[in-house]
Amino acid sequence: MSAAVPGGSGDVTGTPEVAEVAEVAVAAEVAEVAGVAEVAGAAVAADTARPSGETPGEAAAVALAAATVVVAGIPRQPGPVAPGAPAGVGRPGPAGLAGRAVAVFTGRVLGRYQAATVRIGFGLVWLAYLLREWPNRRLLYGDTSPWSADLAQRLLADNGALTVLPWFGGRLWFELVYHLAVLAALAVLLGWRTRASTVLFLVTVLSLQNRNVFLGDGGDNIVHLMAIYLVFTRCAEVWSLDARRGDSGRAGVPLWTLLGALLLLCQLGGFAGTSLDWTAPGFPYVGWAPLFWGLWAVAGLWWLAGRLAPEGETRAVLDALATMVHNCAMLVIAVEVVLIYATAGWYKVQGSRWQDGTALYYPLHLDYFTPWPALSGLVGGALLPVFLISYGTVLLQVGFPFTLVDRRVKNALLVVMMAEHVGIAVLLGLPVFSLAMIAADAVFLPTAALCWAGARVARIRLRRAPLS
């Protein structure tokens, strides 16, 4: 991955001086995308102290390589390195390996680029869905819905699902909740105040979907689950407004104070019904109140520890706990995706239409699944491609869990599966389902590919930035 912007007469950076600044800035941006702040500083320092005759890009590249070695904690040793363990250093035993695993699990945020991609993906999916259905919002979830509020109340009394729409009823309250859902999805997409916005994202997703459970498809179920998992991830470590702001933001305390006051009002107001009970009659026998109050209390304790003792033991313990919860949540997301593909594949194996290779033929001839009739007719009329795609879909889904043991096979299969979801979105008219599955698949994308894509976006942004 190059750390310099090409100069020359055709470069948008203009003069050589501006080009040098742009090259060093891109090197620092690439380093930040790679998640190493020290590398960014080294790349900038290389431009200041570079020898005469050395280009800024060469200095930044040397600093990038050197700083990466330093940050990795593996200093270079002189002389050749023999294969195997270094001389004088024994191989770690089971206790040493367990200690290293615990240290990584508690001290390293695993998959932060994947978590950011999942956050951006599902924020975009839900935002696009809400905006697309904005003209039909009252018919789907509001006061004019065929699934009336009385019917919804009866179902909610049986399943105990969370939704805030029945709290007050009426169009005004519905419009407030719906547009709050739009704002929460936008905040999650941008990574603004992510600890608070992911909770609001969870509440609004569950409120709308549980109001009318007969809408949507498999994509809504995936959004439903991921909205819960994202609350427990540190998905704003990179590619977010929170990461750009750092600790300089001042709106956090008023925001969480307001949310705490609203939560207390809902808890004591008597209009929430059983939505905010502390216990539940069914498994896991814990209501939503402990979750919301726990998240609010942890956020307040985190802020207090960061202000009173930023280097103290309490802050370190909280950071380690947050890291462990994040790593567990990312593992759950990965397992969820594997289960989705595995169960879908094995259920297809049992279907007669999938066994004879004609499963794709029938939806391509249904008006409900043909947004482009001419294209659907063209694909559905070719029997051999329909047969191959039907069998290929089963093989991909059944074999996906087994490809995780080989990185190259897994990456190649991810590309094929994402392309298949794009085809489903176009041919069958299921954009929400397809985009949701692509966003969920992002948890398995290689970090190097995500860093490469982030660096290219940063370079484009830098080139388009106005010159002062």
Buried (B, 14 or more C-beta within 10 A) or exposed (E): EBBBBEBEEEBEBEEEEBBBBBBBBBBBBBBBBBBBEEBBBBBBBBBEEBEEEEBBBBBBBBBBEBBBEBBEEEEEEEEEEEEEEEEEEEEEEEEEEEEEEEEEBBEEBBBBBBBBBBBBBBBBBBBBBBEEBEEEBBEBBBBEBEBEBEEBEEBBEEEBBBBBBBBEEEEEBBBEBBBBBBBBBBBBBBBBBBBBBBBBBBBBBBBBBBBBBEBBEBBBBBBBBBBBBBBBBBBBBBBBBBBEBEEEBEEBEEBBEEBBEEBEEBBEEEEBBBBBBEEBEEEEEEBBBEBBBEBBEBBBEBEEBBEEEEEEEBBBEBBEEBBBBBBBBBEBBBEBBBEBBBEBBEEBEEEEEBBEBBBBBEBBEEEEBBBEEEEBEEBBEEEEBBBEBBBBBBEBBBBBBEBEEEEEEBBEBBEEBBEBBBEBBBBBBBBBBBBBBBBBBBBBBBBEEBBBBBBEEBBEEBEEEEEE
